[in-house]
């Protein structure tokens, strides 16, 4: 089993999300109690491109699209007028990226059980399509990773499962053109037990974080390649 070094407390990003969602969750409790008390409380659809050359993997290009409710509360109180929209969106993107840096971007990349390190991301941008906002950023590896003889494992998750980050389909993970001749990606779904699912559903929004929970509901992307001599 992959061993991960996870934070023991909530991140500033999660604190902000919890604060901004608390009012809405309280209102939702009057209508749909089961939904408002269940984890997760925020959903992020991920699209990822694996970057690289014909001989090395160099990083990832990420697009994280937040659900409409989370998007609304992340923009709550912000100046999104036409003249200030671009500046506001960049300020939000910078703040989120700073928080993500403290948590390894919630992104874990492994060869066997050994973590592969990242550089600091050069930054992100925020865009909006109807009711949803998308954070786009690149995550370069500290060193280019030679195409492996054994599959690599990529996982993206928030440890307490307050936020669900997921690829909706295998096609949401792609390879940069130079890698397409040599590598394949596969999306492996998690297999939590009925008891684990029941436990997650029972946690209220203000429960103390259980940082072992996110791993149970996390997908794994495997990257298998034919190394080039």
C-alpha positions as CSV (number, residue, x, y, z in Angstrom):
1,X,0.0,0.0,0.0
2,X,1.3,3.5,-0.8
3,X,2.2,5.4,2.3
4,X,1.5,9.1,2.3
5,X,2.7,11.8,4.7
6,X,-0.5,13.9,5.3
7,X,-1.2,17.1,7.2
8,X,-2.9,16.8,10.6
9,X,-4.9,19.9,10.4
10,X,-7.3,21.7,8.0
11,X,-5.6,23.8,5.3
12,X,-6.4,27.5,4.9
13,X,-8.2,26.7,1.7
14,X,-10.5,24.2,3.5
15,X,-11.1,26.6,6.3
16,X,-12.2,29.2,3.8
17,X,-14.5,26.7,2.0
18,X,-16.0,25.5,5.3
19,X,-16.7,29.0,6.4
20,X,-18.3,30.1,3.1
21,X,-20.3,26.9,2.8
22,X,-21.6,26.8,6.4
23,X,-24.5,29.1,5.8
24,X,-25.6,27.2,2.7
25,X,-25.2,23.8,4.4
26,X,-27.3,25.0,7.3
27,X,-30.1,26.0,4.9
28,X,-29.8,22.8,3.0
29,X,-30.2,20.8,6.3
30,X,-33.8,22.0,6.5
31,X,-34.5,20.5,3.1
32,X,-32.2,17.5,2.6
33,X,-30.6,16.5,6.0
34,X,-28.9,13.4,4.7
35,X,-27.1,15.3,2.0
36,X,-26.0,18.2,4.2
37,X,-24.5,16.0,6.8
38,X,-22.6,13.7,4.4
39,X,-19.0,14.0,3.2
40,X,-17.9,15.4,0.8
41,X,-19.3,18.9,0.8
42,X,-17.5,20.2,-2.3
43,X,-16.7,18.6,-5.6
44,X,-13.9,19.2,-8.1
45,X,-13.8,17.6,-11.6
46,X,-10.2,17.1,-12.7
47,X,-8.7,17.1,-16.1
48,X,-5.0,16.2,-16.3
49,X,-2.4,16.1,-19.1
50,X,0.8,14.2,-18.4
51,X,3.6,16.4,-19.8
52,X,6.9,15.0,-21.2
53,X,9.1,14.1,-24.1
54,X,9.7,10.8,-25.8
55,X,12.1,9.8,-23.1
56,X,10.9,11.6,-19.9
57,X,7.8,12.6,-17.9
58,X,8.2,16.3,-16.9
59,X,5.1,17.2,-15.0
60,X,1.3,17.7,-15.2
61,X,-1.1,20.3,-16.6
62,X,-4.1,20.5,-14.3
63,X,-7.6,21.9,-14.7
64,X,-9.8,21.7,-11.6
65,X,-13.5,22.7,-12.1
66,X,-15.4,23.4,-8.9
67,X,-19.1,22.6,-8.5
68,X,-21.5,25.5,-8.9
69,X,-22.1,25.8,-5.1
70,X,-18.5,26.0,-4.2
71,X,-17.8,28.4,-7.1
72,X,-20.5,30.8,-5.9
73,X,-19.1,30.8,-2.4
74,X,-15.5,31.2,-3.5
75,X,-16.6,34.3,-5.4
76,X,-18.9,35.6,-2.6
77,X,-18.1,39.2,-1.7
78,X,-15.5,39.5,-4.5
79,X,-15.5,42.3,-7.0
80,X,-16.4,40.6,-10.3
81,X,-17.3,43.8,-12.2
82,X,-16.2,44.0,-15.8
83,X,-13.4,46.4,-15.0
84,X,-12.0,44.4,-12.1
85,X,-12.9,40.9,-13.0
86,X,-9.5,39.9,-14.4
87,X,-7.6,41.3,-11.3
88,X,-10.0,39.6,-8.9
89,X,-9.8,36.3,-10.6
90,X,-6.0,36.4,-10.6
91,X,-6.0,37.3,-6.9
92,X,-8.2,34.4,-6.1
93,X,-6.1,32.0,-8.2
94,X,-2.9,33.3,-6.5
95,X,-4.4,32.7,-3.0
96,X,-5.6,29.2,-3.9
97,X,-2.2,28.3,-5.4
98,X,-0.4,29.6,-2.3
99,X,-2.6,27.4,-0.1
100,X,-2.2,24.4,-2.3
101,X,1.6,24.7,-2.2
102,X,1.4,24.0,1.5
103,X,-0.4,20.8,0.9
104,X,1.7,19.4,-2.1
105,X,-1.2,20.5,-4.4
106,X,-3.1,17.6,-3.0
107,X,-1.2,15.6,-5.7
108,X,0.8,12.5,-5.0
109,X,3.0,10.9,-7.6
110,X,4.8,7.6,-6.9
111,X,7.2,5.1,-8.4
112,X,6.6,2.0,-6.4
113,X,6.3,3.4,-2.9
114,X,8.7,6.2,-3.4
115,X,7.3,9.8,-3.9
116,X,8.4,11.8,-6.9
117,X,9.0,15.4,-5.9
118,X,7.6,18.6,-7.6
119,X,8.9,22.0,-8.2
120,X,6.8,25.0,-7.1
121,X,4.1,25.6,-9.7
122,X,4.7,28.7,-11.7
123,X,1.1,29.8,-10.9
124,X,-2.5,29.4,-11.8
125,X,-5.3,31.1,-13.6
126,X,-9.0,31.2,-12.9
127,X,-11.8,31.1,-15.5
128,X,-15.5,30.9,-15.4
129,X,-18.0,29.0,-17.6
130,X,-21.6,29.7,-16.6
131,X,-21.9,28.7,-12.9
132,X,-18.6,27.0,-12.4
133,X,-15.0,28.3,-12.0
134,X,-11.9,26.4,-13.2
135,X,-8.4,26.6,-11.8
136,X,-5.7,25.9,-14.3
137,X,-2.1,25.3,-13.5
138,X,1.1,23.3,-14.3
139,X,2.9,21.2,-11.8
140,X,6.5,20.5,-13.0
141,X,8.5,17.6,-11.6
142,X,11.7,18.5,-9.7
143,X,13.6,16.4,-12.2
144,X,12.4,14.8,-15.4
145,X,11.4,11.3,-14.8
146,X,12.7,8.7,-17.2
147,X,9.9,6.6,-18.8
148,X,9.6,3.8,-16.2
149,X,9.8,0.0,-16.6
150,X,7.1,-0.3,-14.0
151,X,3.9,1.8,-13.8
152,X,3.8,5.1,-12.0
153,X,0.9,6.0,-9.7
154,X,-0.8,9.4,-9.6
155,X,-3.4,10.3,-6.9
156,X,-5.1,13.6,-6.3
157,X,-7.1,13.9,-3.1
158,X,-7.9,16.1,0.0
159,X,-7.1,14.0,3.1
160,X,-10.3,14.7,5.1
161,X,-12.6,14.1,2.1
162,X,-14.3,17.4,2.8
163,X,-13.5,18.0,-0.9
164,X,-13.9,15.3,-3.5
165,X,-11.4,15.6,-6.3
166,X,-12.1,13.2,-9.1
167,X,-11.6,12.3,-12.8
168,X,-15.0,11.5,-14.2
169,X,-13.7,9.3,-17.0
170,X,-10.5,7.7,-18.3
171,X,-10.5,10.3,-21.0
172,X,-10.0,13.0,-18.4
173,X,-6.4,12.0,-18.2
174,X,-4.4,12.5,-21.4
175,X,-0.8,12.3,-22.5
176,X,1.2,15.0,-24.2
177,X,1.8,14.1,-27.9
178,X,5.5,13.0,-27.4
179,X,4.3,10.5,-24.7
180,X,1.4,9.0,-26.7
181,X,3.6,6.6,-28.7
182,X,5.2,5.1,-25.6
183,X,2.8,5.3,-22.7
184,X,-0.8,4.5,-21.6
185,X,-2.9,5.7,-18.7
186,X,-5.5,3.9,-16.8
187,X,-8.0,5.1,-14.2
188,X,-8.5,2.8,-11.3
189,X,-11.6,3.4,-9.1
190,X,-11.4,3.2,-5.3
191,X,-13.1,0.3,-3.4
192,X,-14.2,1.5,0.0
193,X,-16.2,-0.9,2.1
194,X,-19.9,-0.4,3.1
195,X,-18.8,0.5,6.6
196,X,-16.3,3.1,5.4
197,X,-19.0,4.7,3.1
198,X,-21.5,4.7,6.0
199,X,-18.9,6.4,8.2
200,X,-18.2,9.1,5.6
201,X,-21.9,9.7,5.2
202,X,-22.4,10.2,9.0
203,X,-19.8,13.0,9.4
204,X,-21.3,16.5,9.8
205,X,-19.7,19.5,8.1
206,X,-18.2,20.8,11.3
207,X,-16.6,17.5,12.3
208,X,-13.0,17.4,13.2
209,X,-11.0,16.3,10.1
210,X,-10.3,12.6,9.7
211,X,-7.2,12.7,7.5
212,X,-7.3,9.0,6.8
213,X,-10.7,9.3,5.1
214,X,-9.7,10.8,1.7
215,X,-7.4,7.9,0.7
216,X,-10.3,5.5,0.9
217,X,-12.2,7.3,-1.8
218,X,-9.3,8.2,-4.0
219,X,-8.8,7.1,-7.6
220,X,-5.4,6.1,-8.9
221,X,-4.1,6.9,-12.4
222,X,-1.5,4.4,-13.5
223,X,1.0,5.5,-16.2
224,X,2.7,2.6,-18.0
225,X,5.4,3.2,-20.5
226,X,7.8,1.3,-22.8
227,X,11.2,3.0,-22.0
228,X,13.1,4.2,-25.0
229,X,16.7,3.1,-25.3
